[in-house]
Amino acid sequence: MLRTALTATLMAAAAWSQTGDVKLAEQAYKNIVELKGVPAEQVLPAMQFMATSLGVDCNFCHVQGKMDADDKATKKTAREMMHMQAEINKTNFRGQKQVTCYSCHRGAARPVAVPPVLDSDAAPRPAAPMAAPPAQGQQVTADQILEKYVTALGGADAIRKINSRVQTGKITAMGSDSPIEVFTKAPNKRVSISNGSSYTAFDGTAGWMGNTGRPVREMSPAESMASAVDAEFALALRIKELYPQLRRGRPEELAGATCEVLNASGPGRVPLRLYFDSKSGLLVRLVRYADTPLGRIPTQVDYADYREQDGVKTPFRWTLSRTNGRFTIQISDLKNNVPIDDAKFAKPTGDVK
């Protein structure tokens, strides 16, 4: 099993396993070695983290059709690397996952150990200097950034007057367009229906997914935490309540615009990194992080095409990007304060109808 680097994960696993609701990796999969004691629902995210870090697919280490087999030397090497990573973090970083597969591999199956030579006669380009922090008197606080965001949206009073929203438009993924409907209700209920048959929902407590005519799948705890962020109807007003630990980061540039950055964390909450356009004050990017036994996997949501309706600005386009894919939703019609029954968000007891 992974050593001290997984202490927090193992403690969580022990707590969950006492309830009988969550299986451990070795209870759900065959031939588990380094991930013993980890919740079973964390195994696939860990595999995804490794595959993305090395730029490979499952068959790089596993025998197709016999995932538990140890026939490939790369699988043995992967276990050794997982152990090495844990020992490095244990010895040097108090068990925190500071060094990961991606630290060395950067998307390549073999890490590059030698700096490259010059490939032209041009003078070497110096590394870009880090931006100097603003003068002490020019710094803005996390509270000021959030206040500007609320004002940019239309103000707290206008935001509170809206308690539900129905949006229709299209979702573009892998070059293909499909119709989509998004129903949201305060404070934190949401369901999106793609092509009239594919459901992704958060009922205010937990998330679920399903397709018409098939049994629904309850989201894992990690998936539910991420879905809960998307379901927040008025995140601008609730973020300080949900994320009591707000820290201002160094300003960054996105698409030529300077952005103020906030890092948000809180008990039982998925960590967030928020980017606000320094001129408009609007949220233009949200990055949420999912912890795996080997490192954090980011999901990035970029917001654009803000339009004012009923006194409140709402993004009509957002792009969600993961390490293994991305999609864009473009809204064409939006209606506020439409009555929506709570049953719309509830997980069906059988197949999705």
Sequence and secondary structure as in RCSB ss.txt:
>XXXX:A:sequence
MLRTALTATLMAAAAWSQTGDVKLAEQAYKNIVELKGVPAEQVLPAMQFMATSLGVDCNFCHVQGKMDADDKATK
KTAREMMHMQAEINKTNFRGQKQVTCYSCHRGAARPVAVPPVLDSDAAPRPAAPMAAPPAQGQQVTADQILEKYV
TALGGADAIRKINSRVQTGKITAMGSDSPIEVFTKAPNKRVSISNGSSYTAFDGTAGWMGNTGRPVREMSPAESM
ASAVDAEFALALRIKELYPQLRRGRPEELAGATCEVLNASGPGRVPLRLYFDSKSGLLVRLVRYADTPLGRIPTQ
VDYADYREQDGVKTPFRWTLSRTNGRFTIQISDLKNNVPIDDAKFAKPTGDVK
>XXXX:A:secstr
   GGGHHHHHHHHHHHHHTS  BHHHHSSS  TTTTSBGGGHHHHHHHHHHHHT  GGGTSBTTBTT    HHH
HHHHHHHHHHHHHHHHHSTT   S HHHHHTT SS   S     SSS             GGG   HHHHHHHHH
HHHT HHHHHT  EEEEEEEEEETTEEEEEEEEEETTTEEEEEETTTEEEEE SS EEEEEBTSB EE  HHHHH
HHHHHH TTHHHHHHHH  EEEEEEEEEETTEEEEEEEEE TT   EEEEEETTT  EEEEEEEEE SS EEEEE
EEEEEEEEETTEEEEEEEEEEETTEEEEEEEEEEEES    GGGTS  SSBB 
